Each structure stands twice: as C-alpha cells, then as structure tokens.
C-alpha cells in the first residue's frame, strides 16, 4: 500500500504536549471551530515544525468499529516498525540507482508513508514513480525483444507484378512522403522472416487504406492471402467497394463477409477462402468466427482498432499455422506518451502528413438559441449544391431516449427543410443493414441533401460533396469522436464547416473539449488533450478507458521520467533480454514474482 496524501501541520497550534488541528468555518458571520483534532505529540515532533501525517482512507463501517484514518495510520506504522530492509528487497539494478541517486526500495516505502520531512517524501515519490514506469517499460521491452528473436513469420520476399503494376499504373493519387516511409517500414518487417506486429496510426484522411491495400498486394505477390477487418458494415462495405474498384484491372479475387451475407453465399465464400481462390477477404467481426479458415493467411489488417476488443483481435492470430503478420490501424491519433506506454512492445508507424488537397475545416461552437442562424447557413450551403450531415448522440444506457431524440430531431428538420425542395435521409442502428445502406447510398449519389444519423456515420462515410457537419448535443461526445465526425467533411475541393451545437449550460470539461475542437484540427493535439481529460485506459488489460493502473505515476505529468525510464528499459531489454547478468538478477526475481497476469498489451 502506497500513500501520497498528507496533512501539512505547519499551522497546528502546539502547547506543551498537545497538537490541535481544525478547519475554520463561519456560522452566521461568527468564526468557529468544528470538531478539532487533538493529539499528544513528542518534543521531537514539536521541534520538527513541518512534520507530516499520512492520510489513509476509511469507510463508515470501519469508523464505526474504531478504524478511522488515524487508527489505520498507527497500525501501518506498527507494521513498518516490524519490517527490516531484507523484507523489502531491492528490485532495481545498482547501475540505475546510483546515477539517478534514487532511494532504495525499503527507504522509499518507509519515507512515503512516514517521512521525517517534505524533501525525503518527494524523493520517495520520485523513486516509486520511476519504478512503476521502468517496470512497465521493461516488461513490454522484453516482450518485444522476445518476439523479434523467436516469433517466426511468413516471409514476403519479393515485390512482384501485382504491387508494381498497381503502383505504376492504377494508383489513384500520388502518395505523400509519410505514406511512402510507412510502406517501406512495413515491407521491411514482412520480409524479415519474423512476425510483424505493427500499429499504424494517422489522422482522419491521411490515407491509411491505400497503405493497407498495397501491403495486401505485396502478400498476393508472395502467394499469401490477406484479410481486412472493419468495425461496421458501412465501413466494411466501403472498403470492399473502393478496393474492388481500384483493383478491377488486376487478377485479384476479393470477397466481402459479414453477418448479413446470406447462408448460401456465405458457404460459397468460406469454401473459396479455404481452398485459396480468394486473395483478399474484407469484412466485419464475421472474419474471426471459427468457420472462417484460410488456406495460407499472410497478413491480417484491423481497421479502427480501438473499436475491437483485445481478445477479438487476438483471434486473428489463430487463422494460420504460422501466425500471420498483424497490422492494426487507427484514425484516432495516439499521443507519444501513450504510444510509449500502451504500445511499447509494438513497432508503430505514423502517417503524420495529410494529402495536399485536404483543406482545413472551420469549426465553430453555437448554442441552441442560435439554431435559427445554423439552419439558415445550412440552407445557404445547400443552395450552392453542397450536402449536410446532422449527427445526434448515441448513449448505450439510454437507447430508447436516443432514438426518440433522433426521431424528434428528424421531424423538426423536416419542418425547416420541407419536401419537395429538400430531401432528407436517415441512418441509425435500429434499421436493417439493407435500409441503412440504401439511405446512405441516396446521400452519396446526391438524391438527398441532408443525412441525419447517429454515430454510425463516425467512420467509413466518404462523400466529397458534403461540406457541413452539424453535431447536435456536442457536449455529450468525447474529443476523439468529435474529431472523427468532423473528418466526414473536408473531403472535396470546397471549404467545409463543422458546427458544434450545445445546450447553454455546460460543465468545465465539456467547455474544454469544445474549445479544443475549435482551436485545432491536429488530431495529435486533440488526442493529447483527450488523454489529459479522460485518462488513457488500462493498457495491460482489456479495459480501454479510464486511468492507467499506476498508483503514483502520471504519463502526462511525468513525461520526462517516462522517457528516461523507457530509454533505460530499452537498453536492458536489448543488451540482456534474459536478465541473466548479476546486476539484473534483482529485476529477474521481481518480474518472476509478477508473473501470472495475461500480457494483453502484446496484442496491441
């Protein structure tokens, strides 16, 4: 148990052997003392002036049995008096402790609970923060080193006709330098004979899909199959349509598989995948079902990886005798600090450059009382021949209410935009896949000027003519989701706009989110702010939101310490991956004690 909370009793009034501590309050304008704390103290404590007292949390039931915070502190102090240094053996090597002048583990734990002064308490906190960060980095570094040494993978030894023909004759646009760099990194991995496990991150519209397609062609050139798994039918079907269109002049067999595929067609696809007829299989969660058996899967690509559970992604590994290469992609940029911590055992690539034709999107915040002006602006854009998205929030806990809000919003819009001058289509989760696809297609083809929906349009919808994104109740969305939705516009040559509509009463965190969205279009800056506001998730578990499982360290506030710990951990993982040297034996012993927790982090 580690405690970092203390009462600084600088202002305690001491007379004789008593210390009194209280919180001053006013009652009807008269100062008063409520429930002062009085305790007997020693002469040494009086002389110390700045002596600290730990605060331990308790509960009402414990307090009722005489175990309040002070009693817990006395019990803890008694336990520490019984401990000796050998009872808390050191777990860091001397060649780290000495240069950094860190306290020993025993002294740090004693000093963080019962420090003789504030300076020693700060040193104890620094030591224990470093230990947390270093051990986390080392564990992932050793996993990465082990994978690089022993994880045999299929080898893409040649860049063949399919890749070169597409690159030279059918590439729909010129690649950015960032895309070229990332393709080289992936090609090098896939040709090494070791299994690739790489994270590809890039902002909305940075061109991750074309990178994935080129790598799938590389697999086909080397006689291997590939699969691309998307989180939604809309995105999966869009990938299938786009890739099929781009590869129509090449001898490549592509199939689409999802839960909505009819039984007879499904059986046919499964047979073609198993006998090797199919080169590329694109689909949704259906790809990880046990019935899907590949002849020789070479690479598995997961799009929008944050939308899948860790265990779901892991099932792709079992689709071939030799584990396929794994490429996970995300359009939610990850701050460097989080990437170092959460993905330290992965190789990761960043597309940090947008195509030159992408124009910045003007983002504004408007309150409900300005709705009239927002509607007039939408009409003006529609008069220019543009199209508009309107998105309503979707909160799982209140699905019925969300549906009612969506339908109410749809009816209100029809009053603002009456037929036949305006046509509105709507998409939401309660519709069948066929109805949803039909409504989406009408919008894509320009038959409707407005698309009303929930966050099902967060990813995968690509309509270059859409120039306005209106997000209703924007205060209910997270930063990454707002950024994803904004990315649905700005795909054409015209100036695009994102309007964040909110109630007039907002809490501070919501104001911060909206302020960030209006201030920047840089996904990495937005992700940094999101990390600060929301917390980065439990990176070694399957929980992907909330706070990291560190007791003291904070990867944002302690960034210099994190980077130092990462560097030192990496050096040890590379120089002594088995931790057999005499200096690293304490680390080896400590890590063996920690065994038993499933290392989900290795699956990204």
VENKATA-V86136 format. One line per field, one symbol per residue. ss: DSSP state (h for helix, s for strand, l for the rest). phi: phi as a letter, one per 40 degrees, with the letter a starting at -180 (. if undefined). burial: I if it has 16 or more other C-alpha atoms within 10 Angstrom, else O. Layout:
ss: ???
phi: ???
burial: ???
//
This chain:
ss: lllllssshhhlsssllssssssssssllsssssssssssllhhhhhhlllssslllllhhhhhllllhhhhhhhhhhhhhhllhhhllllllhhhhhhhllllhhhhhhhhhllllhhhhhhhhhhhhhhhhhhhhhhhhhhhhhhhhhlsllllllllhhhhhhhhhhllllllhhhhhhhhhhhhhhlllsllsssssslllllhhhhhhhhhhhhhhlllssssslllhhhhhhhhhhhhhhlllllllsssslllllhhhhhhhhhhhhhllllsssslhhhhllllllllssssssllhhhllhhhhhhhhhhlllllsssssslllllhhhhhhhllllssssslllllllllssssssshhhhhhhhhhhhhhhhlllsssssllllhhhhhhhhhhhhhhhhhhhhhlllllllsssslllllhhhhhhhhhhhhlllllsssslhhhllllllllssssssllhhhllhhhhhhhhlllllllllssssssslllllhhhhhhhhhhhhlllhhhhhhhhhhhhllllllllllllllllllllllllhhhhhhhhhhhhhhhhhllllllhhhhhhhhhhhhhlllllhhhhl
phi: .bbbbacccccccbagbbbbbabcbbbfgbcabbfccbacbcccccccgbcbbcbbcbbcccccbgbcdccccccccccccccbdccbccbbcccbccccfccccccccccccbccaccccccccccccdddccccccdccccccccccbccbcbccbcbccccccccbbccacccccccccccccdcccccgbccbbcbbacdgcgccccccccccccccbgbcabbbbcbcdccccdcccccccbccbcbcbbbbaccccdcccdccccccccgcccbbbibddccccccbccacbabbbcfdccbcccccccccccaccdccbbbbaccdbddccccccbccbcabbcbacdcccccbcbbbbcdcbddccccccccccccgcbbcbbbcbbdcbdcccccccccccccccccbccccbbbbbbaccccdccccccccdcdcgcbcbbbaccccdbgcbbdccbbbbbcfccccccccccccdccbgbbcccbbbbccbcccbcccccccccccccabccccccccccccbgcgccbbccbagcccbcbcbcccbddcccccccccccccccaccfccdcccdccccccccchcccccccg
burial: OOIOOIOOOOOIOOOOOOIOIOOOOOOOOOOOOOOOOOOOOOOOOIOOOIIIIIIIOOOOOOOOOOIIIIOIIOOIOOOOOOOOOOOOOIIIOIOOOOOOOIIIIIIIIIIIIIIIOIOIIOIIIIIIIIIIIIIIIIIIIIIIIIIIOOOIIIIIIOIOOIIOOIIOOOOOOOIIOIIOOIIOOIIOIIIIIIIIIIIIIIIIIIIIIIIIIIIIIIIIIIOIIIIIIIIIIIIIIIIIOOIIOIIOOOOOIIIIIIOOOOOOOIOOIIIIIIOIOIIIIIIIIIIIOOOIIIIIIIIIIIIIIIOOOIOOIIOIIOIOOIIIIIIIIIIIIIIOIIOIIIIIIIIIIIIIOIIOOOIOIIIIIIOOOOOOOIOOOIIOIIOOOIIIIIIIIIOOOOOOOIIOOIIOIIOOIOOOIOOOOOIIIIIIOOOOOOOIIOIIOIIIOIOIIIIIIIIIIIIIIIIIIIIIIIIIIIIOIOIIOIIIIIIIIIIIOIIIIIIIIIOOOOOOOIOIIIOIIIOOIIIIIIIIIIIOOOIIIIIIOOOIOOOIOOOIIIIIOIOOIIIOIIOOIIOIIOOOIOIOOOOIIIIIOOOOOOOOOOOOIIII
//
